[in-house]
Amino acid sequence: VTTTIEASAVEGLRSNLRGPVLTQSDAGYEEARKVWNGMIDRRPALIIQCQGVADVIAAVNFARDQGFGAAVRGGGHNAAGYAVCDDNVVIDLSAMKGIHVDPKTRTARVQPGVTLGELDRETQVFGLAVPAGAVSTTGVAGLTLGGGIGWLMGKYGLTVDNLLSAEVVTARGEVVTASESENRDLFWALRGGGGNFGVVTSFEFQAHPVGPLITGGLVAHPAARAREVMGFWSEFVKTAPDELTSYCGVTGAPDGSGLICAIIAAHSGSLEDGAKAVQPIKDFGPPAMDAMGPIPFVVHQSLLDEGNQPGRLIYWKSEFLRELTPELLDIVAGHAVKMPSVASTVLLEHMHGAYNRFEADRTAFGQRDAHFNLVVIASWTDPAESDANVAWARGLIAAVQPFTTGGVYFNYLGTDDGADRVRAAAGRNYERLVEVKRKYDPANMFRYNQNIKPS
Ligand SMILES: Cc1cc2nc3c(=O)[nH]c(=O)nc-3n(C[C@H](O)[C@H](O)[C@H](O)COP(=O)(O)OP(=O)(O)OC[C@H]3O[C@@H](n4cnc5c(N)ncnc54)[C@H](O)[C@@H]3O)c2cc1C
């Protein structure tokens, strides 16, 4: 499908922009419409590659005045492909890469094209870190707006719990600040309500002293022992200190030798405390491979990069779980080892400490009572294997239904999660999000996201 727009309108936009505007016939268009999930194949009418706030204002005004919906692209990692759309406009922020860290106030001002690895690199200059996610190529922008689950959440909470303010271009094309003292409703909604309310052009975060060395890394067991390992881990995490966040999952061995069951852990306190805290993980089994100990924070932050390269075919599902009962672990381990593609992952994430202590309505992120998150990422390359991989992932999700909280993480919604799942993700905060949406984007121009409908 080719979408035609008046050439004069495109020229007008170009003359008003520092960055490039790509139409469907321009060089670079094909590359610019690709996102992390290779299953996503969308053809926007225009991709507006912004260089700064003035470009974002011009892009928003253009989209609104021409009657287009706008998808907003940060890191392009969203598994449902929300960074791109068919026939409408993409506001691409990936070139906006500025980061400024103030070591005195331990704050970081971050533009929306920055990835997690880029942010860690700059904050670590001062021995600081902003709590974020587990794969370094993920975009800070999308991750923050949906919550931000990661290795520091037990101690410091989600990324949104460390957001101090945001600069936002609204659907009207106005630049506003959202913080505890200005536009509080917007600030509340941005912290978990996704990209529904405007285009964030910079984030101000609280950073914390972390590293440069932490205790982290992983241990691996043969997947045949997945049930035992998950059983051990489910007991182990019950007494984990806030500093220690760990995940347990089944995936392919990096050397291609088959499936493994791994425990990955990060302890952000002193190396001495960290060594003591992870010792039971190292003792259990013992593992077939033990790569857990002192590790540079930035290395730990990219441990999972290799298995999450862009362009693979992905079907992503997740569920928050109430508790890990033996019956549930039988299901998860039993199903995981039957994955049709060894590039897939079944992951249990432990949510605890500061994550649970923030009140459920303090920010728009409403899932504070969950203690575990089950993430199923089917990953393969041959389209002929799509049906088998999708069916496997759906089968596991169907089997765990009796054990879920009914909630789901905003940022882990997949391609076939509809309006009911967005509602489930927002939980008790849904109605309040609708009110804020009505105020800031009544025409739903920002609709290529975990959409909160204004009515
Ligand atoms: C391999 C992998 C690992 C992941 N690991 C984690 C993890 O450890 N923890 C975690 O919490 N999540 C994780 N995620 C999920 C991740 O948080 C989401 O995919 C998130 O949407 C990625 O942000 P992005 O900027 O890369 O996304 P994009 O695809 O660029 O954007 C996603 C959506 O965010 C919105 N958006 C992006 N930028 C802006 C902006 N500046 N203003 C307004 N709206 C905007 C848009 O509505 C867009 O629809 C992971 C995802 C992948 C693929």
The ligand as an ORCA input file, in Angstrom:
! r2SCAN-3c Opt
* xyz 0 1
  C      14.696     -7.585     24.427
  C      13.792     -6.793     25.323
  C      14.051     -6.716     26.666
  C      13.230     -5.979     27.513
  N      13.534     -5.916     28.832
  C      12.790     -5.156     29.646
  C      13.110     -5.008     31.012
  O      14.086     -5.579     31.499
  N      12.325     -4.237     31.781
  C      11.247     -3.592     31.277
  O      10.585     -2.897     32.037
  N      10.905     -3.709     29.991
  C      11.654     -4.474     29.165
  N      11.293     -4.607     27.859
  C      10.049     -4.002     27.388
  C      10.270     -2.538     27.037
  O      10.134     -1.767     28.191
  C       9.242     -2.070     26.032
  O       9.390     -2.819     24.866
  C       9.367     -0.585     25.723
  O       8.258     -0.187     24.976
  C      10.630     -0.266     24.983
  O      10.815      1.085     24.843
  P      11.347      1.679     23.453
  O      11.546      3.132     23.621
  O      12.493      0.856     22.975
  O      10.058      1.359     22.612
  P       9.398      1.886     21.267
  O       8.978      0.654     20.542
  O      10.215      2.884     20.542
  O       8.135      2.623     21.831
  C       7.120      1.930     22.473
  C       5.961      2.841     22.799
  O       6.427      3.775     23.757
  C       5.926      5.055     23.471
  N       7.017      6.016     23.372
  C       8.319      5.797     23.093
  N       9.012      6.924     23.220
  C       8.133      7.885     23.566
  C       8.241      9.265     23.872
  N       9.407      9.891     23.887
  N       7.131      9.948     24.182
  C       5.929      9.341     24.201
  N       5.773      8.033     23.953
  C       6.858      7.312     23.639
  C       5.166      5.038     22.222
  O       3.790      5.105     22.580
  C       5.429      3.688     21.636
  O       4.223      3.287     21.175
  C      12.110     -5.321     26.993
  C      11.835     -5.408     25.631
  C      12.655     -6.125     24.792
  C      12.331     -6.234     23.359
*
